[in-house]
Amino acid sequence: MKPTYHCIPCHVNHIYRVVSGLTLDEHTKLRLMQELTRIIASNFSTPPDCAHELYTAISQLTGIDDPFTKVKKNSNALMMSLLPQLRAECGHNPLKQVLKLSLAANMIDYGIGDSNCGEDFAVTLKTIIHDICIPEEFYHKFILAMEKAESILYIADNAGEIVADMLLVDCLPKEKIVFAVRGYPVINDATLQDAQDIGLTQKVKVITTGDRTPGINLTRCSKEFLLNLSQADMIIVKGQGNFETMIDVPLDGIVKTGVKLFFLFKVKCLPVAEFTYKKVGDNAFIIREV
Amino acid sequence: MKPTYHCIPCHVNHIYRVVSGLTLDEHTKLRLMQELTRIIASNFSTPPDCAHELYTAISQLTGIDDPFTKVKKNSNALMMSLLPQLRAECGHNPLKQVLKLSLAANMIDYGIGDSNCGEDFAVTLKTIIHDICIPEEFYHKFILAMEKAESILYIADNAGEIVADMLLVDCLPKEKIVFAVRGYPVINDATLQDAQDIGLTQKVKVITTGDRTPGINLTRCSKEFLLNLSQADMIIVKGQGNFETMIDVPLDGIVKTGVKLFFLFKVKCLPVAEFTYKKVGDNAFIIREV
């Protein structure tokens, strides 16, 4: 997806929140905001590519490689504390319920606006799971692909959210799954550290994209990621950033012919809402067949 | 006042609102937003200097010289329709009441956040006038300066607001007043057209700053404005933009020694709140003696 003019204030307000939270003097904050704002004014292929440049610059200019370390630890800890409750919630028809839960947990996001990972998160999440409706066609094709696949690539999104992803992993043929997280910290996206912290690495093979983009930029991904992408018979794609970077990128010769990408995410901004003919806040279950 | 890192998202969100309202295709809006965002990332002496560059660029790049024509006409018309009511409101101790009204009307602002110039504006304004308290020292010195002055320079701020300024002008020695508006359209700041529209030009001598800054940049002002500035025995300065550009600029040799600048404005953002030891939303009656 190409960036739109709506993306510019969104990115600026995001880095403003990040810069405000950094322990830097006022003058350094101004210089940093100016530099990051100049980056935002550049041309990008996709909005997550802009975030890649921003977080690379923050790391290089301030030495702060991960402004969201604490936020991610808190999200993981909160979701882990809810795990028994969430598991009980999904008792009936676990796969279907956990698919809903996994999408609902995508609301944990510090990229756009405030996260919703507060104290009342358990209640919110519970309500949302019950309100979510998976389109019949999506669910049917998901089951078929899952049963047929020899290799499933699961591309994750945010910390905290990956605890719900872990519940979904439990409902899938675990031995066939390769679970991909970000190669470097970017916003509150899950990294290898997060996967280790919640014990996901003990359940499935976890790899990284090898990249700092909060999405997939094929030109920057590691060989290992690209190899797994090319071998996958089914690709599960969580979150808006992954959607923005994978929905319309050419994939011929990069993934197997006929492979389906199953996108699950909350629609978080106007450009994506318009692109998907949905509303901000809607749940998106979208299939792309290559 | 120097810009701070808080000014960057504020400027970006402002131009986003402006660009959103322009009749341009999406691609042109993106290119325009990128160009304006690059400007915002530059170094400026004051925040209004940034707005000068932005509105000059909007005019040059789009041919739209005044995106706020309609907004300003509406603000003027609304305030003119309230004039009898406002005049009645100020019947008791007109000067004191009208000083309050003139400050309260500074809430009409499209530069920061939304304006408050809606249908319920009369009620809001009435409440605010009653809540405003003019510091005794300010009022006392204002009266003294007014009685002593041979020449009063009144530097205006926004359209609509100038109707309240006109009521204040009625309480001052009109023949001694030179009333200054912006030389070119910038945000919803009052221009000569607005002064003519409300009939202010029939009451006092109206000049312009000769400049597009929503404040005073001495290097860009017309000779006529600088001459009136140098001759004034009392300077009344409305609005935050004029405050930001005139509170700490060197004025020795530019205005008469001992002259007082009487600033009246609503505090509209964190940097100005911190600078003035006030809160956002507070009323500021501040004197600068040169």
Contacts between the chains, C-beta under 8 A, distances in Angstrom:
chain1	res1	chain2	res2	distance
A	3	B	30	7.1
A	4	B	26	6.4
A	4	B	30	6.1
A	5	B	16	7.5
A	5	B	19	6.3
A	5	B	20	8.0
A	5	B	26	6.9
A	5	B	29	4.2
A	5	B	30	4.3
A	5	B	32	7.4
A	5	B	33	4.2
A	6	B	16	7.8
A	8	B	12	6.6
A	8	B	16	6.9
A	8	B	30	7.9
A	8	B	33	4.8
A	8	B	34	7.0
A	8	B	37	5.5
A	9	B	9	7.5
A	9	B	12	5.2
A	9	B	13	5.3
A	9	B	16	4.3
A	12	B	8	6.6
A	12	B	9	5.1
A	12	B	12	4.4
A	12	B	13	7.8
A	12	B	37	7.3
A	13	B	9	5.3
A	13	B	12	7.8
A	13	B	13	7.2
A	16	B	5	7.5
A	16	B	6	7.8
A	16	B	8	6.9
A	16	B	9	4.3
A	19	B	5	6.3
A	20	B	5	8.0
A	26	B	4	6.3
A	26	B	5	6.9
A	29	B	4	8.0
A	29	B	5	4.2
A	30	B	3	7.1
A	30	B	4	6.1
A	30	B	5	4.3
A	30	B	8	7.9
A	32	B	5	7.4
A	33	B	5	4.2
A	33	B	8	4.8
A	34	B	8	7.1
A	34	B	41	4.7
A	34	B	42	7.5
A	34	B	43	7.5
A	35	B	41	7.5
A	37	B	8	5.5
A	37	B	12	7.3
A	37	B	37	6.1
A	37	B	40	6.1
A	37	B	41	3.9
A	38	B	38	6.4
A	38	B	41	4.3
A	40	B	37	6.1
A	41	B	34	4.7
A	41	B	35	7.5
A	41	B	37	3.9
A	41	B	38	4.3
A	41	B	41	6.6
A	42	B	34	7.5
A	43	B	34	7.4
